Amino acid sequence: MSTELIPILALAVMFLAATVLPVNMGALGFVAAFFVGTLSLHMSSDDIIAGFPSSLFLTLVGITYLFAIAQNNGTVDLMVRGAVRLVRGRVALIPWVMFGITAVLTSIGALGPAAVAIVAPIALGFAARYKINALLMGMMVVHGAQAGGFSPISIYGVTVNDIASKAGLTNSPLTLFLGSLLFNAAIGVLLFVFLGGRDLIGRSVHDDGAENTERTGAGGSGGGVPATGGGSGSGGATATKVRPTATLAGAPARPGVTFDQALTLVGLAALAVFSLILDLDVGFISMTVAVVLALASPKAQKGAIAQISWSTVLLIGGVLTFVGVLQEAGTVEYVGNAVASLGMPLLVALLLCYIGAIVSAFASSTAILGATIPLAVPFLLAGEVGAVGVIVALAISSTIVDVSPFSTNGALVLANAQNVDRDRFYKQILKYSALVVAIGPLVAWAILVVPGWL
């Protein structure tokens, strides 16, 4: 068997083992990376470890640590109540507000993972408190980030437009932006319809169901631990003692903002400014803010380390370390070149969309865009298919799969879920991302490439 195909076989075995047996796939990923890298590719241990996603590791740990502290000191509960007042208590609007916020952030230049890292914990806090499907809420945040991700001033948009321009291809930045926006918005509508959104219409936070949820403390954010858990006595149950229903109803008894909460709000604002505007690493910034809060109020951070989603960190770290070995083997380039040499433009475009989707579910979307679009250049220059349509289809296919639990955005949703069975939620995200990979590229190709209108 060729060297390029061995990692694909190993990946299939990993998926099968993790599905049948109660073994963390990340642990399997580390083992597979070691054996495939050492025995098949003759890589050194240092070369294998170089594929470990250190930046994503820091982001996951920093964000979940920060929001665990915010949950413990009641800040997340405070933010949830404030945001609910903005939508006047209409529960059905909450998923769309989160979709819109992340779309706006990425459309003005924020990195998708940075926007998701900030919005996802708050959104999933809403989901837990108001009995909104966690998968619906998390995926709305990720698709919102992709909806705005191809504006002419965004990272994705600039990358794709620059590649197309240097290759001498006809391109339309506005079509690219609107294509991604409308495609992800359409997915949002489907998610809303099929994941319980219709049941939210007409519901208010003042309804009995929502009130009962608030009274049992199903709110907050952070590392996925129930708000009443932790046993720290330092805020896990603090928010549950507040009477948010009375507050939302406009009763005079309204809890004030404590020093810890005020400091946390300042820290979250600093996270947004430094990561979104100044483009500093969101992992380092979130960890810095968390440590400052821990130093300022040691009691508020008690138990927060335990609330970091370590199982998710292991999962993502192991799988992506193996993906580094897969890329070192040249598997992606091997498959891409084989597809591009078929000589059937429409079929090549479809297969490239699928390659972009499958690989991007595990690797950097920006890197995949930089690899798949150049592969399409020869037959696009021939003019047999519309260049703009193929570029937009490739862009959409390579980014809608960021819902995968192995991508930064999907991992952030998984890490910040709360009051859910984590293993079950992981499998839900995995099934949804597999559905997106299977159908998304085909739909994008059928709409944007086959008609030849772009």
BELWO-V307928 format. One record per pair of residues at least 6 apart in sequence whose ideal C-beta (glycine too) atoms are under 7 Angstrom apart, sorted by the first residue. I is the first residue (numbers start at 1). J is the second residue. If there is no record, write none. Layout:
BEGIN
i-><I;I>
j-><J;J>
END
This chain:
BEGIN
i-><3;3;3;4;4;4;4;6;6;7;7;7;7;7;8;10;10;11;14;14;14;14;17;17;18;18;24;24;24;25;25;25;26;26;26;26;26;26;27;27;28;29;29;29;29;30;30;32;33;33;33;33;33;34;36;37;37;37;41;41;41;43;43;48;48;50;51;51;51;52;52;53;53;53;55;55;56;56;56;56;57;57;58;58;58;59;59;59;59;59;60;60;60;60;60;60;60;61;61;62;62;62;62;63;63;63;63;64;64;64;64;64;64;64;65;65;65;65;65;66;66;66;67;67;67;67;67;68;68;68;68;68;69;69;69;69;69;69;69;70;70;70;70;71;71;71;71;72;72;72;72;72;72;72;73;73;73;73;73;73;73;74;74;74;74;75;75;75;76;76;76;76;77;77;77;77;78;78;79;80;80;80;80;81;81;81;84;84;85;87;87;87;89;89;89;89;90;91;91;91;91;91;91;91;92;92;92;92;94;94;94;95;95;95;95;95;95;98;98;98;98;98;98;99;99;99;99;99;100;101;101;102;102;102;102;102;102;103;103;103;104;105;105;106;106;106;106;106;106;107;107;107;108;109;109;110;111;112;112;112;112;112;113;113;113;113;114;114;114;115;116;116;116;116;116;117;117;118;118;119;120;120;120;120;120;121;121;121;122;123;123;124;124;124;124;124;124;124;125;125;125;126;126;127;127;127;128;128;128;128;129;129;129;129;130;130;130;131;131;131;132;133;133;134;134;134;135;135;135;135;136;136;136;136;136;138;138;139;139;139;140;140;141;142;142;142;142;142;143;143;143;145;146;146;146;146;146;147;147;147;147;148;148;149;149;149;150;150;150;150;150;150;150;151;151;152;152;152;155;156;156;157;157;157;159;159;159;160;160;160;160;160;161;161;163;163;163;164;164;164;165;167;167;169;169;169;169;170;170;171;171;171;172;175;175;175;176;176;176;179;179;179;180;180;183;183;184;187;205;206;206;206;211;214;214;217;217;217;217;217;218;218;219;219;220;220;220;221;221;222;222;222;223;223;223;223;224;224;224;224;224;225;225;226;226;227;227;227;227;228;228;228;229;230;230;230;232;232;234;234;234;234;235;242;243;246;247;260;260;263;263;264;267;267;267;270;271;271;271;274;274;275;275;293;293;294;309;311;312;312;312;316;316;319;319;320;320;323;323;327;332;332;335;336;336;336;336;339;339;339;339;340;340;342;345;345;345;346;346;346;348;349;349;349;349;349;349;350;352;352;352;352;353;353;353;353;353;353;354;355;356;356;356;356;356;357;357;357;357;357;357;358;359;360;360;360;360;361;361;361;361;361;361;362;365;365;365;368;369;369;372;372;373;373;376;376;380;380;385;385;386;386;388;389;389;389;390;392;392;393;393;393;393;396;397;397;397;400;400;401;401;401;401;402;402;403;403;403;403;403;403;404;404;405;405;405;405;405;405;410;410;413;414;414;414;417;448>
j-><40;41;329;329;330;331;334;36;40;36;325;326;329;331;331;32;36;326;25;28;29;32;23;28;25;28;311;314;315;315;318;319;314;315;316;317;318;319;314;318;318;318;319;321;322;318;321;322;48;51;321;322;325;48;325;43;48;325;325;328;329;325;328;321;325;324;321;324;325;317;321;316;317;320;281;283;316;320;408;411;313;317;283;284;287;113;117;282;283;408;309;312;313;316;411;412;415;308;313;283;286;287;290;117;121;286;412;222;223;307;308;309;415;416;287;290;304;305;308;286;289;290;76;121;221;222;416;222;223;304;307;308;264;290;293;294;300;301;304;76;221;222;264;220;221;222;227;232;234;235;236;300;303;304;235;238;260;261;264;297;300;235;238;239;261;261;264;265;125;219;220;221;219;220;239;242;257;261;122;125;126;129;219;244;247;248;205;248;248;93;94;97;204;205;206;248;204;130;132;200;203;204;205;210;197;200;201;203;126;130;132;132;136;137;140;192;197;119;123;137;140;141;144;140;141;143;144;188;144;119;144;115;116;119;141;144;145;144;147;148;148;115;276;112;115;145;148;149;154;148;151;154;153;153;154;276;155;145;146;149;402;409;282;408;409;412;275;276;282;145;141;142;145;409;412;282;412;271;272;141;138;141;412;413;416;221;222;416;221;137;141;134;137;138;221;416;417;418;219;220;221;132;137;133;134;137;218;219;418;419;213;214;218;219;205;210;213;209;210;213;200;195;196;417;420;425;195;428;429;432;191;192;195;196;197;413;417;191;403;432;188;191;413;402;403;409;410;413;184;187;188;409;180;184;399;400;402;180;181;184;185;154;181;156;180;399;156;157;160;176;177;180;395;157;177;161;173;177;366;366;399;173;176;177;366;369;370;176;369;373;391;395;171;173;370;373;374;171;373;391;171;374;377;377;380;387;391;387;388;387;388;391;388;388;392;454;391;392;395;392;396;448;395;396;396;444;400;400;248;245;248;249;245;244;245;227;228;237;239;240;227;419;227;239;227;239;418;416;418;307;416;418;307;308;309;415;309;416;417;418;422;307;418;418;419;236;237;239;240;236;237;240;236;236;303;307;302;303;299;300;302;303;300;255;253;253;254;297;300;293;296;293;289;292;293;289;285;286;289;280;285;282;285;300;301;301;415;422;411;414;415;406;411;362;406;362;406;362;363;363;359;371;355;355;371;372;375;348;351;352;355;348;375;348;379;384;385;385;449;450;379;376;385;390;393;445;449;445;372;375;376;394;393;394;397;441;444;445;441;372;368;372;394;397;398;397;398;401;437;440;441;437;368;368;398;399;401;401;404;406;407;433;437;406;398;399;402;398;395;398;394;398;391;394;390;394;387;390;449;452;452;454;454;448;449;454;449;448;454;444;445;448;449;444;440;441;444;436;440;433;436;437;440;409;410;409;410;429;432;433;436;410;433;411;414;426;429;430;433;429;433;429;425;426;429;425;454>
END
